[in-house]
């Protein structure tokens, strides 16, 4: 989900993410950017992540490049490799494949913990939600600053009440997110070990 869409969804529910970003961060942590013909204020990376100097504008590159990850992922399970490309190299080409994989894991968790198939939305209408939680996991990973700035986004994202989120859905989201973090942690450990070994050779 694009950041602009999340901002619009939040605004429809009376949450001004732009104002929250202005109030919640110092002016030096927010910049104005043009997007789709509109000026939006976005959070920037902390100063410790930026190179200092006057010759050119420089920012930190992704943790690893796609080629570095590919070379270091020999023997890493395919889903962990795809997760690493998404999270560490910014590769969005496998976005929907990752959502489907997380959804499959969510169904396993549902069977194990006897989660219901549906939850009530803001209109009181029952609706499926597990695939939305799988998608939310990736979108939160892509835009952590937005969700940190306005925690209301979690229940707005799912079109549910805050009470429904807090009573049951947040815990289920946490369980699915843990699967995602395990994939990333396992991939990162393998990649770092391989890159360390290559640098020592």
N, CA, C and O atoms as a DFTB+ gen file, in Angstrom:
804 C
 N C O
     1  1       0.849      -1.184       0.000
     2  2       0.000       0.000       0.000
     3  2       0.887       1.237       0.000
     4  3       1.850       1.309       0.764
     5  1       0.575       2.207      -0.846
     6  2       1.370       3.415      -0.938
     7  2       1.133       4.313       0.262
     8  3       0.051       4.319       0.849
     9  1       2.173       5.079       0.622
    10  2       2.078       5.970       1.771
    11  2       0.955       6.981       1.583
    12  3       0.249       7.309       2.538
    13  1       0.782       7.478       0.358
    14  2      -0.260       8.471       0.101
    15  2      -1.651       7.906       0.377
    16  3      -2.528       8.617       0.868
    17  1      -1.853       6.615       0.059
    18  2      -3.144       5.983       0.303
    19  2      -3.399       5.835       1.800
    20  3      -4.519       6.034       2.271
    21  1      -2.344       5.482       2.547
    22  2      -2.491       5.382       3.995
    23  2      -2.830       6.738       4.610
    24  3      -3.656       6.827       5.518
    25  1      -2.192       7.779       4.115
    26  2      -2.482       9.137       4.607
    27  2      -3.940       9.480       4.333
    28  3      -4.626      10.035       5.192
    29  1      -4.413       9.146       3.124
    30  2      -5.803       9.437       2.763
    31  2      -6.779       8.629       3.607
    32  3      -7.800       9.156       4.049
    33  1      -6.473       7.344       3.835
    34  2      -7.335       6.505       4.661
    35  2      -7.420       7.062       6.084
    36  3      -8.494       7.117       6.681
    37  1      -6.270       7.471       6.608
    38  2      -6.251       8.019       7.961
    39  2      -7.049       9.312       8.027
    40  3      -7.775       9.543       8.994
    41  1      -6.921      10.158       7.006
    42  2      -7.651      11.431       6.985
    43  2      -9.154      11.201       6.974
    44  3      -9.904      11.957       7.591
    45  1      -9.598      10.162       6.276
    46  2     -11.030       9.861       6.221
    47  2     -11.590       9.494       7.594
    48  3     -12.793       9.596       7.834
    49  1     -10.702       9.068       8.488
    50  2     -11.113       8.710       9.848
    51  2     -10.722       9.783      10.855
    52  3     -10.736       9.545      12.063
    53  1     -10.373      10.967      10.352
    54  2     -10.064      12.079      11.237
    55  2      -8.660      12.075      11.803
    56  3      -8.383      12.802      12.757
    57  1      -7.761      11.270      11.237
    58  2      -6.373      11.227      11.704
    59  2      -5.500      11.945      10.690
    60  3      -5.389      11.514       9.543
    61  1      -4.878      13.041      11.113
    62  2      -4.015      13.828      10.235
    63  2      -2.577      13.376      10.427
    64  3      -1.887      13.844      11.332
    65  1      -2.125      12.457       9.567
    66  2      -0.768      11.933       9.694
    67  2       0.284      13.005       9.467
    68  3       1.333      12.996      10.110
    69  1       0.007      13.924       8.559
    70  2       0.981      14.974       8.283
    71  2       1.173      15.858       9.502
    72  3       2.299      16.215       9.848
    73  1       0.076      16.210      10.152
    74  2       0.167      17.027      11.364
    75  2       0.879      16.255      12.476
    76  3       1.701      16.809      13.206
    77  1       0.544      14.958      12.591
    78  2       1.190      14.139      13.618
    79  2       2.691      14.068      13.386
    80  3       3.477      14.101      14.334
    81  1       3.084      13.970      12.123
    82  2       4.509      13.927      11.810
    83  2       5.187      15.236      12.176
    84  3       6.316      15.246      12.666
    85  1       4.480      16.359      11.931
    86  2       5.057      17.672      12.273
    87  2       5.195      17.823      13.780
    88  3       6.205      18.342      14.256
    89  1       4.204      17.381      14.532
    90  2       4.225      17.549      15.978
    91  2       5.130      16.532      16.663
    92  3       5.724      16.812      17.704
    93  1       5.225      15.362      16.071
    94  2       5.959      14.291      16.737
    95  2       7.441      14.276      16.443
    96  3       8.183      13.508      17.054
    97  1       7.881      15.100      15.533
    98  2       9.297      15.115      15.196
    99  2       9.779      16.543      15.083
   100  3       8.986      17.456      14.853
   101  1      11.040      16.735      15.237
   102  2      11.607      18.064      15.059
   103  2      11.566      18.430      13.588
   104  3      11.503      17.554      12.726
   105  1      11.601      19.728      13.300
   106  2      11.505      20.187      11.912
   107  2      12.612      19.605      11.054
   108  3      12.408      19.368       9.863
   109  1      13.768      19.373      11.631
   110  2      14.877      18.838      10.844
   111  2      14.647      17.399      10.420
   112  3      15.354      16.901       9.544
   113  1      13.666      16.707      11.023
   114  2      13.375      15.310      10.697
   115  2      12.273      15.160       9.661
   116  3      11.903      14.036       9.321
   117  1      11.740      16.267       9.150
   118  2      10.638      16.233       8.198
   119  2      11.007      17.087       6.993
   120  3      11.525      18.194       7.139
   121  1      10.734      16.561       5.795
   122  2      10.973      17.321       4.569
   123  2       9.705      17.320       3.731
   124  3       8.857      16.439       3.869
   125  1       9.584      18.309       2.866
   126  2       8.452      18.373       1.933
   127  2       8.890      17.784       0.608
   128  3       9.979      18.075       0.114
   129  1       8.024      16.944       0.031
   130  2       8.314      16.334      -1.266
   131  2       7.070      16.412      -2.129
   132  3       5.949      16.415      -1.621
   133  1       7.275      16.475      -3.435
   134  2       6.163      16.470      -4.381
   135  2       5.833      15.033      -4.730
   136  3       6.722      14.237      -5.036
   137  1       4.539      14.701      -4.681
   138  2       4.087      13.360      -5.024
   139  2       2.725      13.464      -5.678
   140  3       1.783      13.986      -5.082
   141  1       2.617      12.969      -6.899
   142  2       1.346      13.003      -7.635
   143  2       0.738      14.401      -7.672
   144  3      -0.475      14.564      -7.536
   145  1       1.586      15.402      -7.856
   146  2       1.103      16.767      -7.973
   147  2       0.804      17.445      -6.656
   148  3       0.332      18.582      -6.649
   149  1       1.064      16.778      -5.530
   150  2       0.803      17.354      -4.215
   151  2       2.097      17.418      -3.413
   152  3       2.999      16.602      -3.604
   153  1       2.176      18.377      -2.530
   154  2       3.302      18.457      -1.619
   155  2       2.954      17.703      -0.350
   156  3       1.942      17.985       0.292
   157  1       3.797      16.741       0.012
   158  2       3.570      15.967       1.233
   159  2       4.798      16.086       2.110
   160  3       5.915      16.238       1.616
   161  1       4.585      16.015       3.420
   162  2       5.687      16.039       4.369
   163  2       5.996      14.608       4.758
   164  3       5.101      13.854       5.141
   165  1       7.258      14.237       4.662
   166  2       7.659      12.871       4.987
   167  2       8.813      12.894       5.968
   168  3       9.609      13.833       5.993
   169  1       8.893      11.853       6.773
   170  2      10.008      11.704       7.699
   171  2      11.243      11.280       6.929
   172  3      11.148      10.528       5.959
   173  1      12.403      11.760       7.358
   174  2      13.653      11.377       6.715
   175  2      14.472      10.534       7.674
   176  3      14.194      10.482       8.872
   177  1      15.489       9.870       7.128
   178  2      16.308       9.003       7.959
   179  2      17.057       9.829       9.001
   180  3      17.359      10.998       8.761
   181  1      17.362       9.231      10.160
   182  2      18.068       9.983      11.200
   183  2      19.451      10.408      10.733
   184  3      20.018       9.788       9.835
   185  1      20.011      11.481      11.345
   186  2      21.314      11.993      10.907
   187  2      22.417      10.957      10.936
   188  3      23.346      11.021      10.132
   189  1      22.331       9.995      11.856
   190  2      23.386       8.990      11.936
   191  2      23.420       8.093      10.706
   192  3      24.407       7.394      10.477
   193  1      22.339       8.106       9.905
   194  2      22.290       7.274       8.705
   195  2      22.707       8.035       7.465
   196  3      22.748       7.463       6.377
   197  1      23.019       9.320       7.606
   198  2      23.385      10.131       6.456
   199  2      24.862      10.477       6.488
   200  3      25.433      10.727       7.549
   201  1      25.460      10.488       5.332
   202  2      26.863      10.899       5.245
   203  2      26.942      12.415       5.345
   204  3      26.054      13.122       4.870
   205  1      28.010      12.913       5.965
   206  2      28.197      14.350       6.080
   207  2      29.120      14.823       4.977
   208  3      29.984      14.075       4.521
   209  1      28.943      16.039       4.555
   210  2      29.804      16.597       3.521
   211  2      29.085      17.673       2.747
   212  3      27.874      17.847       2.886
   213  1      29.828      18.397       1.930
   214  2      29.232      19.491       1.182
   215  2      29.291      19.278      -0.320
   216  3      28.698      20.051      -1.071
   217  1      29.986      18.258      -0.772
   218  2      30.165      18.074      -2.212
   219  2      28.916      17.558      -2.903
   220  3      28.572      18.018      -3.992
   221  1      28.238      16.608      -2.282
   222  2      27.061      16.028      -2.924
   223  2      26.109      15.517      -1.866
   224  3      26.495      15.310      -0.715
   225  1      24.848      15.314      -2.263
   226  2      23.837      14.794      -1.345
   227  2      23.951      13.282      -1.318
   228  3      23.850      12.628      -2.356
   229  1      24.159      12.725      -0.135
   230  2      24.394      11.299      -0.016
   231  2      23.512      10.706       1.071
   232  3      23.343      11.299       2.137
   233  1      22.955       9.542       0.798
   234  2      22.208       8.824       1.826
   235  2      22.707       7.399       1.869
   236  3      23.387       6.936       0.953
   237  1      22.366       6.712       2.938
   238  2      22.786       5.331       3.099
   239  2      22.081       4.450       2.073
   240  3      20.872       4.571       1.875
   241  1      22.825       3.573       1.427
   242  2      22.222       2.631       0.492
   243  2      21.541       1.525       1.272
   244  3      21.730       1.424       2.485
   245  1      20.739       0.680       0.596
   246  2      20.124      -0.440       1.303
   247  2      21.182      -1.287       1.996
   248  3      22.347      -1.278       1.598
   249  1      20.781      -2.017       3.029
   250  2      21.728      -2.808       3.802
   251  2      22.587      -3.676       2.894
   252  3      23.806      -3.730       3.057
   253  1      21.961      -4.351       1.946
   254  2      22.684      -5.131       0.953
   255  2      22.055      -4.885      -0.414
   256  3      20.877      -4.542      -0.513
   257  1      22.849      -5.065      -1.465
   258  2      22.290      -4.981      -2.806
   259  2      21.667      -6.326      -3.165
   260  3      21.919      -7.341      -2.515
   261  1      20.847      -6.307      -4.216
   262  2      20.217      -7.555      -4.660
   263  2      21.269      -8.588      -5.037
   264  3      21.123      -9.764      -4.702
   265  1      22.329      -8.170      -5.728
   266  2      23.353      -9.125      -6.157
   267  2      24.116      -9.703      -4.963
   268  3      24.464     -10.883      -4.962
   269  1      24.379      -8.864      -3.934
   270  2      25.053      -9.375      -2.738
   271  2      24.196     -10.413      -2.031
   272  3      24.694     -11.450      -1.592
   273  1      22.900     -10.125      -1.926
   274  2      22.005     -11.074      -1.278
   275  2      21.938     -12.370      -2.073
   276  3      21.994     -13.459      -1.501
   277  1      21.819     -12.254      -3.390
   278  2      21.738     -13.446      -4.237
   279  2      22.971     -14.320      -4.074
   280  3      22.865     -15.542      -3.971
   281  1      24.140     -13.693      -4.051
   282  2      25.380     -14.452      -3.918
   283  2      25.504     -15.091      -2.539
   284  3      26.062     -16.179      -2.399
   285  1      24.980     -14.409      -1.524
   286  2      25.132     -14.896      -0.151
   287  2      24.025     -15.851       0.280
   288  3      24.080     -16.408       1.376
   289  1      23.024     -16.043      -0.571
   290  2      21.853     -16.839      -0.174
   291  2      21.881     -18.276      -0.674
   292  3      20.842     -18.937      -0.710
   293  1      23.037     -18.762      -1.053
   294  2      23.121     -20.158      -1.470
   295  2      22.741     -21.037      -0.284
   296  3      23.329     -20.924       0.792
   297  1      21.756     -21.914      -0.481
   298  2      21.308     -22.796       0.583
   299  2      20.234     -22.213       1.479
   300  3      19.703     -22.918       2.338
   301  1      19.899     -20.939       1.300
   302  2      18.838     -20.311       2.096
   303  2      17.491     -20.709       1.489
   304  3      17.341     -20.665       0.268
   305  1      16.506     -21.097       2.308
   306  2      15.184     -21.441       1.765
   307  2      14.630     -20.311       0.901
   308  3      14.870     -19.135       1.175
   309  1      13.890     -20.675      -0.140
   310  2      13.419     -19.703      -1.117
   311  2      12.613     -18.565      -0.501
   312  3      12.795     -17.406      -0.876
   313  1      11.730     -18.879       0.435
   314  2      10.883     -17.836       1.002
   315  2      11.707     -16.845       1.822
   316  3      11.410     -15.650       1.833
   317  1      12.735     -17.335       2.505
   318  2      13.614     -16.440       3.260
   319  2      14.420     -15.558       2.310
   320  3      14.664     -14.386       2.599
   321  1      14.831     -16.120       1.181
   322  2      15.553     -15.351       0.171
   323  2      14.674     -14.214      -0.359
   324  3      15.133     -13.079      -0.486
   325  1      13.415     -14.521      -0.666
   326  2      12.492     -13.498      -1.164
   327  2      12.235     -12.426      -0.103
   328  3      12.156     -11.239      -0.417
   329  1      12.105     -12.853       1.150
   330  2      11.894     -11.909       2.243
   331  2      13.099     -10.984       2.385
   332  3      12.944      -9.783       2.605
   333  1      14.291     -11.545       2.259
   334  2      15.509     -10.738       2.369
   335  2      15.596      -9.713       1.240
   336  3      15.973      -8.563       1.467
   337  1      15.250     -10.130       0.030
   338  2      15.259      -9.191      -1.092
   339  2      14.288      -8.041      -0.837
   340  3      14.594      -6.886      -1.132
   341  1      13.129      -8.359      -0.293
   342  2      12.111      -7.345      -0.019
   343  2      12.580      -6.378       1.062
   344  3      12.545      -5.161       0.876
   345  1      13.020      -6.928       2.196
   346  2      13.325      -6.093       3.362
   347  2      14.683      -5.423       3.291
   348  3      14.826      -4.277       3.719
   349  1      15.683      -6.110       2.761
   350  2      17.037      -5.593       2.820
   351  2      17.500      -4.912       1.541
   352  3      18.389      -4.060       1.580
   353  1      16.908      -5.277       0.407
   354  2      17.330      -4.677      -0.861
   355  2      16.235      -3.843      -1.502
   356  3      16.449      -3.252      -2.560
   357  1      15.065      -3.785      -0.876
   358  2      13.980      -2.968      -1.418
   359  2      13.352      -3.528      -2.678
   360  3      12.734      -2.784      -3.439
   361  1      13.497      -4.829      -2.917
   362  2      12.937      -5.468      -4.112
   363  2      11.456      -5.762      -3.883
   364  3      11.113      -6.617      -3.066
   365  1      10.573      -5.053      -4.604
   366  2       9.128      -5.239      -4.445
   367  2       8.530      -6.201      -5.464
   368  3       7.311      -6.363      -5.522
   369  1       9.367      -6.835      -6.261
   370  2       8.890      -7.723      -7.314
   371  2       8.200      -8.977      -6.803
   372  3       7.450      -9.621      -7.537
   373  1       8.449      -9.322      -5.556
   374  2       7.861     -10.544      -4.987
   375  2       6.829     -10.219      -3.911
   376  3       6.514     -11.065      -3.074
   377  1       6.317      -9.022      -3.930
   378  2       5.378      -8.539      -2.913
   379  2       4.194      -9.484      -2.731
   380  3       3.916      -9.922      -1.614
   381  1       3.497      -9.801      -3.818
   382  2       2.290     -10.636      -3.711
   383  2       2.624     -12.084      -3.390
   384  3       1.833     -12.764      -2.737
   385  1       3.779     -12.571      -3.834
   386  2       4.192     -13.927      -3.465
   387  2       4.432     -14.021      -1.956
   388  3       4.077     -15.014      -1.321
   389  1       5.034     -12.980      -1.399
   390  2       5.280     -12.961       0.043
   391  2       3.975     -12.877       0.826
   392  3       3.830     -13.504       1.875
   393  1       3.030     -12.102       0.312
   394  2       1.724     -12.017       0.977
   395  2       1.057     -13.386       0.986
   396  3       0.513     -13.801       2.009
   397  1       1.093     -14.089      -0.138
   398  2       0.490     -15.425      -0.200
   399  2       1.176     -16.387       0.762
   400  3       0.517     -17.192       1.419
   401  1       2.507     -16.300       0.842
   402  2       3.245     -17.177       1.753
   403  2       2.897     -16.869       3.210
   404  3       2.728     -17.783       4.016
   405  1       2.792     -15.582       3.547
   406  2       2.398     -15.208       4.906
   407  2       0.962     -15.625       5.193
   408  3       0.636     -16.029       6.309
   409  1       0.108     -15.524       4.182
   410  2      -1.283     -15.943       4.341
   411  2      -1.364     -17.440       4.644
   412  3      -2.157     -17.863       5.486
   413  1      -0.542     -18.242       3.957
   414  2      -0.504     -19.691       4.231
   415  2      -0.072     -19.953       5.668
   416  3      -0.622     -20.829       6.337
   417  1       0.913     -19.194       6.142
   418  2       1.349     -19.342       7.530
   419  2       0.253     -18.896       8.484
   420  3       0.066     -19.493       9.544
   421  1      -0.475     -17.844       8.107
   422  2      -1.588     -17.364       8.938
   423  2      -2.671     -18.425       9.061
   424  3      -3.264     -18.591      10.127
   425  1      -2.931     -19.145       7.969
   426  2      -3.946     -20.212       8.024
   427  2      -3.509     -21.339       8.955
   428  3      -4.340     -21.933       9.643
   429  1      -2.210     -21.635       8.981
   430  2      -1.702     -22.652       9.901
   431  2      -1.876     -22.192      11.349
   432  3      -2.290     -22.963      12.215
   433  1      -1.552     -20.920      11.592
   434  2      -1.731     -20.365      12.936
   435  2      -3.212     -20.365      13.328
   436  3      -3.568     -20.631      14.477
   437  1      -4.056     -20.064      12.356
   438  2      -5.501     -20.056      12.612
   439  2      -5.974     -21.439      13.048
   440  3      -6.737     -21.561      14.006
   441  1      -5.531     -22.463      12.359
   442  2      -5.928     -23.829      12.714
   443  2      -5.393     -24.214      14.088
   444  3      -6.087     -24.864      14.870
   445  1      -4.164     -23.815      14.381
   446  2      -3.540     -24.171      15.654
   447  2      -4.210     -23.470      16.833
   448  3      -4.411     -24.067      17.891
   449  1      -4.552     -22.201      16.640
   450  2      -5.094     -21.402      17.741
   451  2      -6.612     -21.202      17.669
   452  3      -7.201     -20.523      18.510
   453  1      -7.233     -21.804      16.649
   454  2      -8.688     -21.744      16.476
   455  2      -9.193     -20.295      16.358
   456  3     -10.167     -19.902      17.000
   457  1      -8.501     -19.520      15.521
   458  2      -8.970     -18.172      15.229
   459  2     -10.215     -18.257      14.349
   460  3     -10.331     -19.186      13.550
   461  1     -11.135     -17.325      14.474
   462  2     -12.307     -17.324      13.586
   463  2     -11.909     -16.958      12.154
   464  3     -10.866     -16.345      11.928
   465  1     -12.748     -17.339      11.200
   466  2     -12.488     -17.032       9.795
   467  2     -12.720     -15.556       9.482
   468  3     -12.108     -15.010       8.564
   469  1     -13.607     -14.908      10.248
   470  2     -13.984     -13.533       9.935
   471  2     -14.037     -12.685      11.211
   472  3     -14.145     -13.200      12.324
   473  1     -13.959     -11.374      11.007
   474  2     -14.150     -10.420      12.098
   475  2     -15.153      -9.367      11.629
   476  3     -15.396      -9.223      10.431
   477  1     -15.734      -8.634      12.581
   478  2     -16.684      -7.586      12.222
   479  2     -15.950      -6.290      11.905
   480  3     -15.088      -5.849      12.665
   481  1     -16.307      -5.679      10.763
   482  2     -15.699      -4.405      10.395
   483  2     -16.436      -3.254      11.078
   484  3     -17.282      -3.486      11.943
   485  1     -16.120      -2.015      10.694
   486  2     -16.715      -0.844      11.352
   487  2     -18.219      -0.761      11.134
   488  3     -18.906      -0.030      11.848
   489  1     -18.743      -1.502      10.153
   490  2     -20.178      -1.513       9.882
   491  2     -20.889      -2.680      10.569
   492  3     -22.105      -2.837      10.453
   493  1     -20.107      -3.497      11.289
   494  2     -20.699      -4.667      11.932
   495  2     -20.882      -5.834      10.990
   496  3     -21.602      -6.782      11.303
   497  1     -20.234      -5.775       9.834
   498  2     -20.352      -6.833       8.830
   499  2     -19.156      -7.781       8.950
   500  3     -18.007      -7.343       9.001
   501  1     -19.438      -9.072       8.993
   502  2     -18.369     -10.070       9.060
   503  2     -17.571     -10.075       7.758
   504  3     -18.137     -10.000       6.668
   505  1     -16.251     -10.163       7.889
   506  2     -15.399     -10.193       6.696
   507  2     -14.104     -10.938       6.993
   508  3     -13.623     -10.916       8.126
   509  1     -13.528     -11.606       5.973
   510  2     -12.233     -12.270       6.158
   511  2     -11.167     -11.219       6.494
   512  3     -11.307     -10.051       6.134
   513  1     -10.119     -11.634       7.175
   514  2      -9.109     -10.659       7.597
   515  2      -7.674     -11.172       7.558
   516  3      -6.742     -10.373       7.637
   517  1      -7.472     -12.478       7.438
   518  2      -6.118     -13.012       7.533
   519  2      -5.212     -12.530       6.408
   520  3      -4.045     -12.220       6.647
   521  1      -5.728     -12.463       5.193
   522  2      -4.892     -11.986       4.091
   523  2      -4.561     -10.506       4.269
   524  3      -3.481     -10.054       3.890
   525  1      -5.502      -9.751       4.851
   526  2      -5.227      -8.344       5.152
   527  2      -4.087      -8.227       6.170
   528  3      -3.244      -7.337       6.062
   529  1      -4.066      -9.129       7.157
   530  2      -2.984      -9.103       8.142
   531  2      -1.650      -9.461       7.503
   532  3      -0.614      -8.904       7.866
   533  1      -1.673     -10.390       6.551
   534  2      -0.445     -10.740       5.838
   535  2       0.079      -9.530       5.065
   536  3       1.277      -9.247       5.075
   537  1      -0.820      -8.828       4.404
   538  2      -0.434      -7.627       3.644
   539  2       0.026      -6.519       4.580
   540  3       0.994      -5.818       4.287
   541  1      -0.657      -6.360       5.693
   542  2      -0.275      -5.357       6.683
   543  2       1.145      -5.591       7.183
   544  3       1.882      -4.636       7.426
   545  1       1.527      -6.842       7.336
   546  2       2.877      -7.173       7.802
   547  2       3.932      -6.584       6.870
   548  3       4.911      -5.994       7.329
   549  1       3.733      -6.743       5.569
   550  2       4.702      -6.213       4.605
   551  2       4.633      -4.693       4.517
   552  3       5.662      -4.025       4.407
   553  1       3.422      -4.149       4.566
   554  2       3.291      -2.692       4.459
   555  2       3.878      -2.001       5.682
   556  3       4.484      -0.937       5.554
   557  1       3.710      -2.585       6.860
   558  2       4.331      -2.012       8.052
   559  2       5.848      -2.088       7.939
   560  3       6.548      -1.151       8.327
   561  1       6.361      -3.195       7.412
   562  2       7.803      -3.345       7.233
   563  2       8.346      -2.296       6.265
   564  3       9.459      -1.798       6.438
   565  1       7.547      -1.963       5.238
   566  2       7.980      -0.980       4.229
   567  2       7.885       0.451       4.740
   568  3       8.686       1.301       4.349
   569  1       6.906       0.731       5.618
   570  2       6.647       2.104       6.069
   571  2       6.524       2.176       7.589
   572  3       5.497       2.624       8.100
   573  1       7.543       1.747       8.315
   574  2       7.430       1.706       9.778
   575  2       7.181       3.075      10.399
   576  3       6.518       3.175      11.432
   577  1       7.710       4.138       9.774
   578  2       7.549       5.477      10.347
   579  2       6.087       5.909      10.360
   580  3       5.635       6.554      11.307
   581  1       5.350       5.555       9.312
   582  2       3.934       5.926       9.272
   583  2       3.165       5.259      10.407
   584  3       2.373       5.910      11.088
   585  1       3.393       3.980      10.611
   586  2       2.664       3.244      11.641
   587  2       3.112       3.665      13.040
   588  3       2.314       3.653      13.977
   589  1       4.387       4.037      13.185
   590  2       4.862       4.520      14.482
   591  2       4.276       5.885      14.797
   592  3       3.970       6.188      15.951
   593  1       4.118       6.712      13.760
   594  2       3.573       8.058      13.953
   595  2       2.105       8.009      14.348
   596  3       1.660       8.787      15.192
   597  1       1.358       7.103      13.745
   598  2      -0.086       7.015      14.011
   599  2      -0.502       5.561      14.185
   600  3      -0.867       4.908      13.208
   601  1      -0.456       5.043      15.403
   602  2      -0.857       3.648      15.645
   603  2      -2.287       3.348      15.221
   604  3      -2.643       2.185      15.033
   605  1      -3.128       4.402      15.064
   606  2      -4.508       4.188      14.612
   607  2      -4.557       3.525      13.246
   608  3      -5.568       2.929      12.875
   609  1      -3.467       3.629      12.498
   610  2      -3.448       3.052      11.148
   611  2      -3.719       1.554      11.153
   612  3      -4.265       1.018      10.188
   613  1      -3.342       0.873      12.233
   614  2      -3.528      -0.578      12.258
   615  2      -4.994      -0.950      12.117
   616  3      -5.333      -1.802      11.295
   617  1      -5.869      -0.334      12.896
   618  2      -7.291      -0.699      12.779
   619  2      -7.967       0.021      11.616
   620  3      -8.933      -0.491      11.052
   621  1      -7.468       1.210      11.250
   622  2      -8.004       1.879      10.064
   623  2      -7.723       1.035       8.823
   624  3      -8.580       0.882       7.953
   625  1      -6.516       0.495       8.757
   626  2      -6.084      -0.343       7.634
   627  2      -7.059      -1.498       7.402
   628  3      -7.367      -1.840       6.260
   629  1      -7.540      -2.094       8.494
   630  2      -8.430      -3.252       8.408
   631  2      -9.907      -2.874       8.425
   632  3     -10.770      -3.749       8.350
   633  1     -10.207      -1.577       8.522
   634  2     -11.592      -1.097       8.579
   635  2     -12.341      -1.702       9.760
   636  3     -13.491      -2.126       9.641
   637  1     -11.651      -1.732      10.914
   638  2     -12.282      -2.270      12.118
   639  2     -12.178      -1.238      13.237
   640  3     -11.428      -0.268      13.124
   641  1     -12.926      -1.447      14.311
   642  2     -12.861      -0.566      15.474
   643  2     -11.593      -0.840      16.270
   644  3     -11.023      -1.930      16.214
   645  1     -11.169       0.171      17.007
   646  2      -9.984       0.024      17.861
   647  2     -10.162      -1.122      18.855
   648  3      -9.220      -1.873      19.109
   649  1     -11.363      -1.259      19.419
   650  2     -11.609      -2.319      20.401
   651  2     -11.445      -3.707      19.791
   652  3     -10.909      -4.615      20.426
   653  1     -11.913      -3.862      18.545
   654  2     -11.773      -5.154      17.857
   655  2     -10.292      -5.454      17.636
   656  3      -9.839      -6.584      17.822
   657  1      -9.542      -4.416      17.233
   658  2      -8.097      -4.586      17.025
   659  2      -7.420      -5.023      18.329
   660  3      -6.691      -6.014      18.364
   661  1      -7.675      -4.271      19.384
   662  2      -6.980      -4.526      20.643
   663  2      -7.412      -5.835      21.292
   664  3      -6.597      -6.518      21.912
   665  1      -8.685      -6.187      21.155
   666  2      -9.205      -7.379      21.832
   667  2      -8.631      -8.672      21.265
   668  3      -8.327      -9.596      22.019
   669  1      -8.482      -8.744      19.955
   670  2      -8.062     -10.015      19.371
   671  2      -7.115      -9.888      18.190
   672  3      -6.173     -10.672      18.064
   673  1      -7.353      -8.910      17.325
   674  2      -6.637      -8.884      16.047
   675  2      -5.167      -8.523      16.216
   676  3      -4.320      -9.049      15.495
   677  1      -4.850      -7.639      17.150
   678  2      -3.455      -7.230      17.349
   679  2      -2.582      -8.435      17.702
   680  3      -1.454      -8.551      17.224
   681  1      -3.100      -9.311      18.523
   682  2      -2.334     -10.503      18.912
   683  2      -2.117     -11.421      17.716
   684  3      -1.039     -11.995      17.562
   685  1      -3.118     -11.563      16.882
   686  2      -2.987     -12.409      15.685
   687  2      -1.991     -11.790      14.708
   688  3      -1.191     -12.493      14.091
   689  1      -2.051     -10.467      14.577
   690  2      -1.079      -9.776      13.731
   691  2       0.332     -10.016      14.260
   692  3       1.256     -10.264      13.485
   693  1       0.495      -9.941      15.580
   694  2       1.813     -10.175      16.171
   695  2       2.349     -11.561      15.865
   696  3       3.548     -11.729      15.643
   697  1       1.470     -12.556      15.852
   698  2       1.894     -13.928      15.558
   699  2       2.340     -14.060      14.109
   700  3       3.324     -14.741      13.821
   701  1       1.616     -13.407      13.186
   702  2       1.993     -13.450      11.770
   703  2       3.283     -12.671      11.550
   704  3       4.158     -13.098      10.797
   705  1       3.391     -11.533      12.208
   706  2       4.611     -10.724      12.084
   707  2       5.826     -11.488      12.604
   708  3       6.926     -11.340      12.072
   709  1       5.634     -12.296      13.629
   710  2       6.739     -13.090      14.159
   711  2       7.269     -14.069      13.112
   712  3       8.477     -14.293      13.028
   713  1       6.375     -14.648      12.318
   714  2       6.806     -15.532      11.225
   715  2       7.692     -14.740      10.260
   716  3       8.754     -15.214       9.854
   717  1       7.253     -13.540       9.898
   718  2       8.018     -12.673       8.987
   719  2       9.397     -12.368       9.570
   720  3      10.403     -12.455       8.866
   721  1       9.443     -12.016      10.839
   722  2      10.715     -11.671      11.477
   723  2      11.632     -12.884      11.571
   724  3      12.853     -12.746      11.501
   725  1      11.048     -14.081      11.730
   726  2      11.862     -15.296      11.752
   727  2      12.482     -15.543      10.381
   728  3      13.647     -15.926      10.285
   729  1      11.702     -15.324       9.315
   730  2      12.262     -15.465       7.963
   731  2      13.429     -14.503       7.779
   732  3      14.493     -14.887       7.294
   733  1      13.222     -13.265       8.166
   734  2      14.272     -12.256       7.990
   735  2      15.487     -12.563       8.843
   736  3      16.623     -12.443       8.383
   737  1      15.250     -12.961      10.090
   738  2      16.364     -13.257      10.977
   739  2      17.198     -14.418      10.482
   740  3      18.427     -14.375      10.532
   741  1      16.531     -15.458      10.002
   742  2      17.247     -16.620       9.487
   743  2      18.039     -16.260       8.233
   744  3      19.194     -16.656       8.078
   745  1      17.396     -15.500       7.336
   746  2      18.090     -15.083       6.110
   747  2      19.276     -14.191       6.445
   748  3      20.357     -14.367       5.883
   749  1      19.092     -13.241       7.349
   750  2      20.167     -12.313       7.711
   751  2      21.354     -13.056       8.304
   752  3      22.503     -12.742       7.994
   753  1      21.083     -14.041       9.156
   754  2      22.175     -14.799       9.761
   755  2      22.975     -15.538       8.692
   756  3      24.205     -15.571       8.742
   757  1      22.274     -16.129       7.725
   758  2      22.962     -16.853       6.652
   759  2      23.755     -15.901       5.771
   760  3      24.899     -16.182       5.414
   761  1      23.142     -14.771       5.420
   762  2      23.811     -13.799       4.550
   763  2      25.052     -13.232       5.223
   764  3      26.119     -13.154       4.613
   765  1      24.908     -12.838       6.484
   766  2      26.053     -12.261       7.187
   767  2      27.186     -13.265       7.325
   768  3      28.354     -12.912       7.163
   769  1      26.849     -14.511       7.625
   770  2      27.884     -15.542       7.763
   771  2      28.610     -15.748       6.442
   772  3      29.832     -15.893       6.407
   773  1      27.834     -15.760       5.346
   774  2      28.457     -15.976       4.030
   775  2      29.316     -14.780       3.632
   776  3      30.433     -14.960       3.146
   777  1      28.811     -13.559       3.830
   778  2      29.590     -12.372       3.466
   779  2      30.847     -12.259       4.341
   780  3      31.903     -11.837       3.869
   781  1      30.723     -12.639       5.611
   782  2      31.887     -12.597       6.504
   783  2      32.938     -13.590       6.038
   784  3      34.131     -13.286       6.027
   785  1      32.487     -14.784       5.652
   786  2      33.426     -15.803       5.178
   787  2      34.098     -15.371       3.894
   788  3      35.294     -15.598       3.708
   789  1      33.322     -14.735       2.983
   790  2      33.897     -14.288       1.723
   791  2      34.929     -13.184       1.954
   792  3      35.949     -13.126       1.266
   793  1      34.660     -12.310       2.922
   794  2      35.597     -11.200       3.165
   795  2      36.880     -11.693       3.822
   796  3      37.928     -11.058       3.701
   797  1      36.796     -12.837       4.526
   798  2      37.982     -13.373       5.192
   799  2      38.852     -14.174       4.237
   800  3      40.039     -14.378       4.493
   801  1      38.255     -14.633       3.120
   802  2      39.019     -15.433       2.140
   803  2      39.981     -14.557       1.333
   804  3      40.698     -15.061       0.469
